[in-house]
Amino acid sequence: MTTTHDPVAAAERCTAEFRRNPHPVYAHLRETTPVCPMTPPHGIETYLITRYEDARAALSDPRLSKDMYGAMDAYRRIFGDSSVALDDNMLNSDAPKHTRLRKLVNSEFTPRRVEALRPKIQDIVDRLLDACPTGEPFDLLPAFAFPVPITVICELLGVPPKERSLMQELSTTVAQTGFGEEFKRAQQQAEENLHAYFTELVARKRAEPGDDLLSALAATQDQEGGLTGNELVSTAFLLMFAGHKTTAYLIGNAVYHFLADPAQLRAVQEDPELVGPAVEELVRFDGSVESATFRYATEDMELGGTRIPKGALVQISLLSANRDPLKFEKPDEFDVRRQGTAAHIGFGHGGHYCLGAPLARLEMQLALNGLFGRFPRIALADPQAAPAWMEVPFPAFRGLTELPVVLEPAAS
C-alpha cells in the first residue's frame, strides 16, 4: 500500500491557472497518484480520488459515510455551525435515514413525472429567449442559463415569483468557496437567512397547501416516518440549491463548448434528436460538479492501493474520473456522437445518485434546442477571448462567471 503525498494536488488546485484548466493536473494525478493524500486549506487530512474505477467504487462504498453529523468536529471546522441546520437531508445521511428521506421525495422526480413538466419548462425557455437581445453582445448566464433552472425549481417547490431573486442571491453566496473570516461570516449569514426563509415558507404551505412539491412534502410531517420540521426545511434547501446551480453552470459550460466547436454545434442543429446524447457527453466532458460532496472513512480501509485511515475525508473528482483514458477513448475530445458516454459518473453513482438527474437532462435538452433552434447563428462575442472560468480555490462547481454571446436569428 502507498501513502505518497503529491504536492501538486494541494498546491496547484488552489491556483487560478488550475481553476481555468484543471485537466492536465488531474491527468498527472491519475497517472502518478490516483488516490492522493493531501492537506487542503481547511487543514483536515483528505484523500483525492481521480481514476474512474476508484471513483465509482468509492461512490458506493458503505465504509465511506455521507453522514457529516458523524464527523461533526471536522464538519464544523470546514463549514461552520450555521450550515448544520441546512444539511439535515438525504445528501448528508446514510441508510436507513437516507433511504427514508429519499423515498419521501423520489416519487416527484421519476422520469414520468419529470416528462409531465415538459410544457412548463418549454414555456420558461421560450419566455426567456423572447427577452434576449439580438445583434449585440450580452451575457447569456444571467439572461438565460441561470434563470431557466431557478425558475423551474421554484415553480416545482412553490416559491412565489417575487421571492425568487432572494433565493438566487442567497444560494449564490452559500455556493461560494473561501476560507477567510469575512467570507465565512457572509456565508453563515446567508445560511441563516435561507433557513429562516424556508422555515417560514413551510409554515405557509402547511397553513395553505398548494399544488406544489413543498406542500406535498409538508403533508408528510403528519405521517409516521414523515419528514421532521428541520428535515423538511433542509430538504427544501437541498432541492432548491442542487436543482439550481448545477444545471445553471452546466447550461453555460455546454453553450461555451458548442460555440467553441462549430462542428458539434452543426451536428445538433441538423439533428435535434442528438441533444440527448450530447447532454450526456457534456456532463462527461466538462460537467458542472467538479467533485462529489465529502465522505469520510468510518474505518481504516484501502482504495486503489492506498491506505485511508479512519476519520479521513475523501474527495472524489467526478471531473477527473470522467476524463480517465482507461474508461473513455480520447477523453479530452468533445464528441456528441461518442459511444459509451452514458457510463459517465457526472450525476454520481450508487445510493446517492442524483435524484434530480432526469429533470436536469430535460432542462438541458429544452434549453439547448430552444437556444440553437431559434438562434442558429449564435456566436461568442469575442471568439479569441479566454473563457472566464471560476477561479476560487476548491469550488463545489465547475462553471463560467460570464458568457458574452451575440444572437442572430435565422436568415429570412
C-alpha positions as CSV (number, residue, x, y, z in Angstrom):
1,M,0.0,0.0,0.0
2,T,1.2,3.5,-0.8
3,T,0.7,6.8,1.1
4,T,2.9,9.1,-1.1
5,H,1.8,12.7,-0.9
6,D,1.8,14.6,-4.2
7,P,2.3,18.4,-3.5
8,V,0.7,19.1,-6.9
9,A,-2.7,18.0,-5.6
10,A,-2.9,20.5,-2.7
11,A,-0.8,23.4,-4.1
12,E,-1.8,23.6,-7.7
13,R,-5.5,23.1,-7.0
14,C,-5.5,26.5,-5.3
15,T,-4.2,28.4,-8.3
16,A,-6.1,30.4,-10.8
17,E,-4.3,28.6,-13.6
18,F,-5.7,25.2,-12.3
19,R,-9.2,26.6,-12.0
20,R,-9.0,27.7,-15.6
21,N,-7.8,24.4,-16.8
22,P,-7.7,21.6,-14.2
23,H,-7.4,18.7,-16.7
24,P,-3.6,18.5,-17.0
25,V,-3.2,18.3,-13.3
26,Y,-5.9,15.6,-13.0
27,A,-4.2,13.7,-15.8
28,H,-0.9,13.8,-13.9
29,L,-2.6,12.6,-10.7
30,R,-4.4,9.7,-12.4
31,E,-1.1,8.6,-13.8
32,T,1.1,9.0,-10.7
33,T,-1.0,9.3,-7.5
34,P,-4.6,8.2,-8.3
35,V,-5.6,8.2,-4.6
36,C,-3.7,11.2,-3.4
37,P,-3.2,12.2,0.3
38,M,-3.3,15.9,0.7
39,T,-4.0,18.7,3.3
40,P,-6.3,21.3,1.8
41,P,-6.6,24.9,3.3
42,H,-9.2,23.7,5.8
43,G,-6.4,21.6,7.4
44,I,-8.1,18.2,7.6
45,E,-6.4,15.2,6.1
46,T,-8.1,14.4,2.8
47,Y,-7.7,11.8,0.0
48,L,-8.4,12.9,-3.5
49,I,-9.6,10.2,-5.9
50,T,-9.1,10.8,-9.6
51,R,-9.4,7.5,-11.6
52,Y,-12.8,6.3,-12.9
53,E,-12.9,2.8,-11.4
54,D,-11.7,4.0,-8.0
55,A,-14.2,6.9,-8.0
56,R,-17.1,4.6,-9.0
57,A,-16.1,2.2,-6.2
58,A,-15.8,5.0,-3.6
59,L,-19.2,6.4,-4.5
60,S,-20.9,3.2,-3.4
61,D,-18.6,2.0,-0.7
62,P,-20.5,1.8,2.6
63,R,-17.3,2.4,4.6
64,L,-17.3,6.0,3.3
65,S,-20.0,7.8,5.2
66,K,-22.0,10.8,4.0
67,D,-23.3,11.5,7.5
68,M,-21.4,14.6,8.3
69,Y,-23.0,14.6,11.8
70,G,-20.9,11.5,12.4
71,A,-17.8,13.6,11.6
72,M,-19.1,16.6,13.5
73,D,-15.8,18.1,14.6
74,A,-14.4,18.0,11.1
75,Y,-17.6,19.2,9.6
76,R,-17.9,22.2,11.9
77,R,-14.3,23.1,11.2
78,I,-14.9,23.2,7.5
79,F,-18.4,24.6,7.1
80,G,-19.3,26.2,10.5
81,D,-22.2,25.8,12.8
82,S,-24.8,27.6,10.7
83,S,-24.7,25.0,7.9
84,V,-25.7,22.1,10.2
85,A,-29.4,23.1,10.2
86,L,-29.5,23.2,6.4
87,D,-27.7,19.9,6.0
88,D,-30.2,17.6,7.8
89,N,-31.2,16.0,4.5
90,M,-30.6,12.9,2.3
91,L,-27.4,14.3,0.8
92,N,-25.7,14.2,4.2
93,S,-27.0,11.0,5.6
94,D,-26.6,7.2,5.4
95,A,-29.1,4.3,5.4
96,P,-31.6,3.9,7.0
97,K,-32.2,7.6,7.3
98,H,-31.1,8.3,3.7
99,T,-33.4,5.6,2.4
100,R,-36.4,7.1,4.3
101,L,-35.7,10.6,3.2
102,R,-35.0,9.7,-0.4
103,K,-38.2,7.6,-0.7
104,L,-40.3,10.6,0.5
105,V,-39.0,12.8,-2.3
106,N,-38.3,10.2,-5.0
107,S,-41.9,10.0,-6.4
108,E,-41.8,13.6,-7.6
109,F,-38.6,13.0,-9.7
110,T,-39.5,9.9,-11.7
111,P,-38.9,10.2,-15.5
112,R,-42.7,10.1,-16.0
113,R,-43.3,13.0,-13.5
114,V,-40.5,15.0,-15.0
115,E,-41.7,14.5,-18.5
116,A,-45.0,15.9,-17.5
117,L,-43.1,19.2,-16.8
118,R,-42.0,19.5,-20.4
119,P,-44.6,22.1,-21.5
120,K,-44.0,24.3,-18.4
121,I,-40.2,24.1,-18.9
122,Q,-40.6,24.8,-22.7
123,D,-42.7,27.9,-21.8
124,I,-40.0,29.1,-19.4
125,V,-37.3,28.6,-22.1
126,D,-39.3,30.4,-24.7
127,R,-40.2,33.4,-22.5
128,L,-36.5,33.9,-21.5
129,L,-35.4,33.7,-25.2
130,D,-38.0,36.2,-26.1
131,A,-36.4,38.7,-23.8
132,C,-32.8,38.1,-25.0
133,P,-31.4,41.0,-27.1
134,T,-30.2,40.2,-30.7
135,G,-27.4,41.7,-32.8
136,E,-25.4,42.9,-29.8
137,P,-23.1,41.3,-27.1
138,F,-24.7,40.3,-23.8
139,D,-24.0,37.9,-21.0
140,L,-26.0,34.7,-21.5
141,L,-25.5,33.5,-17.9
142,P,-27.8,35.9,-16.1
143,A,-30.1,36.3,-19.0
144,F,-30.8,32.6,-19.7
145,A,-28.5,29.9,-18.2
146,F,-29.3,30.8,-14.6
147,P,-33.0,31.8,-14.9
148,V,-34.0,28.6,-16.5
149,P,-33.3,26.2,-13.6
150,I,-34.0,28.7,-10.8
151,T,-37.5,29.3,-12.3
152,V,-38.1,25.6,-12.8
153,I,-37.2,24.6,-9.3
154,C,-39.0,27.5,-7.7
155,E,-42.2,26.6,-9.7
156,L,-41.8,23.0,-8.6
157,L,-41.3,23.9,-4.9
158,G,-44.0,26.6,-4.9
159,V,-41.7,29.6,-4.2
160,P,-43.6,32.8,-5.1
161,P,-42.2,34.7,-8.1
162,K,-41.4,37.9,-6.1
163,E,-39.2,35.9,-3.7
164,R,-37.1,34.0,-6.3
165,S,-34.4,36.7,-6.7
166,L,-33.7,36.3,-3.0
167,M,-33.3,32.6,-3.4
168,Q,-30.8,33.1,-6.2
169,E,-28.8,35.8,-4.3
170,L,-28.6,33.7,-1.1
171,S,-27.8,30.4,-2.8
172,T,-25.0,32.2,-4.8
173,T,-23.4,33.3,-1.5
174,V,-23.7,29.8,0.0
175,A,-22.2,28.2,-3.1
176,Q,-19.0,30.3,-3.0
177,T,-15.8,28.8,-1.6
178,G,-13.3,30.5,0.7
179,F,-11.5,30.3,4.0
180,G,-11.3,33.9,5.2
181,E,-13.3,35.1,8.2
182,E,-15.1,37.7,6.2
183,F,-16.2,35.1,3.7
184,K,-17.3,32.7,6.4
185,R,-19.4,35.4,8.1
186,A,-21.2,36.3,4.8
187,Q,-21.8,32.6,4.1
188,Q,-23.1,31.9,7.6
189,Q,-25.4,34.9,7.4
190,A,-26.8,33.6,4.0
191,E,-27.3,30.1,5.5
192,E,-29.2,31.6,8.5
193,N,-31.4,33.7,6.2
194,L,-32.2,30.7,4.0
195,H,-33.1,28.6,7.0
196,A,-35.4,31.3,8.3
197,Y,-36.9,31.8,4.8
198,F,-37.7,28.1,4.3
199,T,-39.0,27.7,7.8
200,E,-41.5,30.5,7.2
201,L,-42.4,29.2,3.7
202,V,-43.0,25.7,5.1
203,A,-45.4,27.2,7.7
204,R,-47.3,28.9,4.8
205,K,-47.6,25.7,2.9
206,R,-48.9,23.8,5.9
207,A,-51.5,26.6,6.6
208,E,-52.5,26.9,2.9
209,P,-51.3,23.9,0.8
210,G,-50.9,24.4,-2.9
211,D,-50.3,22.1,-5.9
212,D,-46.5,22.0,-5.4
213,L,-43.8,19.8,-4.1
214,L,-43.2,21.6,-0.9
215,S,-46.8,21.4,0.1
216,A,-46.8,17.6,-0.6
217,L,-43.6,17.2,1.5
218,A,-45.1,19.3,4.3
219,A,-48.0,17.0,4.5
220,T,-45.7,14.1,5.3
221,Q,-45.0,15.7,8.7
222,D,-48.3,14.3,9.9
223,Q,-47.5,10.8,8.8
224,E,-45.4,8.1,10.5
225,G,-41.9,8.2,9.2
226,G,-42.5,11.5,7.5
227,L,-40.2,14.5,7.4
228,T,-39.5,16.2,10.7
229,G,-39.6,20.0,10.8
230,N,-35.9,20.5,10.3
231,E,-35.6,17.7,7.7
232,L,-38.3,19.4,5.7
233,V,-36.6,22.8,5.8
234,S,-33.3,21.2,4.9
235,T,-34.8,19.2,2.1
236,A,-36.4,22.3,0.6
237,F,-33.0,24.0,0.7
238,L,-31.3,21.0,-0.9
239,L,-33.8,20.7,-3.7
240,M,-33.5,24.5,-4.5
241,F,-29.8,24.6,-4.2
242,A,-29.0,21.4,-6.1
243,G,-31.7,22.0,-8.7
244,H,-30.4,25.4,-9.5
245,K,-26.6,25.9,-9.5
246,T,-25.7,22.5,-11.1
247,T,-27.9,22.9,-14.1
248,A,-27.2,26.6,-14.5
249,Y,-23.5,26.1,-14.7
250,L,-24.0,23.1,-17.0
251,I,-26.0,25.1,-19.5
252,G,-23.2,27.7,-19.5
253,N,-20.5,25.1,-20.0
254,A,-22.5,23.4,-22.7
255,V,-23.1,26.5,-24.7
256,Y,-19.5,27.6,-24.5
257,H,-18.2,24.2,-25.7
258,F,-20.7,24.1,-28.6
259,L,-19.7,27.6,-29.7
260,A,-16.0,26.7,-29.4
261,D,-16.6,23.7,-31.6
262,P,-18.8,24.6,-34.6
263,A,-18.8,21.1,-36.0
264,Q,-20.5,19.8,-32.8
265,L,-23.0,22.7,-32.9
266,R,-23.9,22.0,-36.5
267,A,-24.5,18.3,-35.6
268,V,-27.2,19.1,-33.1
269,Q,-28.7,21.9,-35.2
270,E,-29.1,19.5,-38.1
271,D,-30.4,16.7,-35.9
272,P,-32.1,17.9,-32.7
273,E,-32.5,14.3,-31.6
274,L,-28.8,14.3,-30.9
275,V,-29.3,16.7,-28.0
276,G,-30.0,13.8,-25.6
277,P,-26.6,12.0,-26.2
278,A,-25.0,15.5,-26.4
279,V,-26.1,16.3,-22.8
280,E,-24.6,13.1,-21.6
281,E,-21.3,13.8,-23.4
282,L,-21.3,17.4,-22.0
283,V,-21.8,16.1,-18.4
284,R,-18.8,13.7,-19.0
285,F,-16.6,16.2,-20.8
286,D,-17.0,19.3,-18.6
287,G,-19.7,18.7,-16.0
288,S,-20.7,21.4,-13.6
289,V,-20.0,19.4,-10.4
290,E,-16.2,19.1,-10.1
291,S,-16.1,16.8,-7.1
292,A,-18.7,14.8,-5.2
293,T,-19.6,16.1,-1.7
294,F,-17.4,15.0,1.1
295,R,-17.3,11.5,2.5
296,Y,-15.3,10.2,5.5
297,A,-13.8,6.8,6.3
298,T,-15.6,5.1,9.1
299,E,-12.7,2.6,9.4
300,D,-9.2,2.0,8.2
301,M,-9.5,1.0,4.5
302,E,-7.7,0.6,1.3
303,L,-8.7,2.0,-2.0
304,G,-6.6,1.9,-5.2
305,G,-3.7,0.5,-3.4
306,T,-3.6,3.4,-0.8
307,R,-4.4,3.1,2.9
308,I,-7.0,5.6,4.0
309,P,-7.2,6.0,7.8
310,K,-10.4,6.1,9.8
311,G,-11.7,9.6,10.1
312,A,-10.0,11.0,7.0
313,L,-12.1,12.9,4.4
314,V,-12.4,11.6,0.9
315,Q,-13.0,13.8,-2.1
316,I,-14.0,12.2,-5.4
317,S,-13.2,14.1,-8.5
318,L,-16.0,13.5,-11.0
319,L,-14.4,15.8,-13.4
320,S,-11.2,13.8,-13.4
321,A,-12.9,10.3,-13.4
322,N,-14.9,11.3,-16.5
323,R,-11.7,12.1,-18.4
324,D,-10.0,8.8,-17.5
325,P,-8.5,7.3,-20.7
326,L,-8.7,3.8,-19.1
327,K,-12.5,4.2,-19.4
328,F,-13.2,6.6,-22.3
329,E,-11.3,6.6,-25.6
330,K,-9.9,10.1,-26.4
331,P,-11.5,11.5,-23.3
332,D,-10.3,15.1,-23.9
333,E,-12.3,15.3,-27.1
334,F,-15.9,16.6,-27.1
335,D,-17.9,14.3,-29.4
336,V,-21.7,14.3,-29.3
337,R,-21.7,11.0,-31.2
338,R,-19.4,9.3,-28.7
339,Q,-20.4,5.7,-27.9
340,G,-20.5,4.7,-24.2
341,T,-20.9,8.3,-22.9
342,A,-23.7,7.2,-20.6
343,A,-21.2,5.4,-18.4
344,H,-20.1,8.8,-17.0
345,I,-20.5,9.5,-13.3
346,G,-21.3,13.1,-13.6
347,F,-24.5,12.5,-11.7
348,G,-22.8,10.3,-9.2
349,H,-23.3,6.5,-8.7
350,G,-24.9,4.2,-6.1
351,G,-27.4,5.1,-3.4
352,H,-26.6,8.8,-3.7
353,Y,-27.1,9.0,-7.4
354,C,-28.5,12.5,-8.3
355,L,-32.3,12.4,-7.6
356,G,-32.8,15.4,-10.0
357,A,-30.8,13.9,-12.9
358,P,-34.0,13.4,-15.1
359,L,-35.0,17.0,-14.5
360,A,-31.5,18.3,-15.3
361,R,-31.4,16.3,-18.5
362,L,-34.8,17.6,-19.7
363,E,-33.9,21.3,-18.8
364,M,-30.7,20.9,-20.7
365,Q,-32.3,19.4,-23.8
366,L,-35.0,22.0,-24.0
367,A,-32.6,24.9,-23.2
368,L,-30.1,23.9,-25.9
369,N,-32.6,23.0,-28.6
370,G,-34.5,26.2,-27.9
371,L,-31.4,28.4,-28.0
372,F,-29.8,26.8,-31.0
373,G,-33.0,26.4,-32.9
374,R,-34.2,30.0,-32.6
375,F,-30.7,31.5,-33.0
376,P,-28.7,29.2,-35.4
377,R,-26.1,31.9,-35.9
378,I,-25.3,32.3,-32.2
379,A,-21.6,33.1,-31.7
380,L,-19.2,34.0,-28.9
381,A,-18.9,37.8,-28.7
382,D,-15.1,37.5,-28.8
383,P,-14.0,34.1,-30.1
384,Q,-10.4,34.9,-29.2
385,A,-11.1,35.7,-25.5
386,A,-10.2,33.1,-22.9
387,P,-13.3,31.6,-21.2
388,A,-14.0,33.1,-17.8
389,W,-13.9,30.1,-15.5
390,M,-14.4,30.4,-11.8
391,E,-11.1,30.9,-10.1
392,V,-11.9,30.5,-6.4
393,P,-10.0,27.6,-4.7
394,F,-11.7,24.2,-4.2
395,P,-15.1,25.2,-5.6
396,A,-18.1,22.9,-5.5
397,F,-18.8,23.7,-9.1
398,R,-17.1,23.9,-12.4
399,G,-18.6,26.9,-14.3
400,L,-18.1,30.2,-16.1
401,T,-18.5,33.6,-14.4
402,E,-19.7,35.1,-17.7
403,L,-20.5,34.1,-21.2
404,P,-20.7,37.0,-23.7
405,V,-22.5,36.0,-26.9
406,V,-24.2,37.6,-29.9
407,L,-27.6,36.2,-31.1
408,E,-28.6,36.4,-34.7
409,P,-32.0,35.0,-35.7
410,A,-32.2,32.7,-38.7
411,A,-31.9,34.4,-42.0
412,S,-35.3,35.1,-43.6
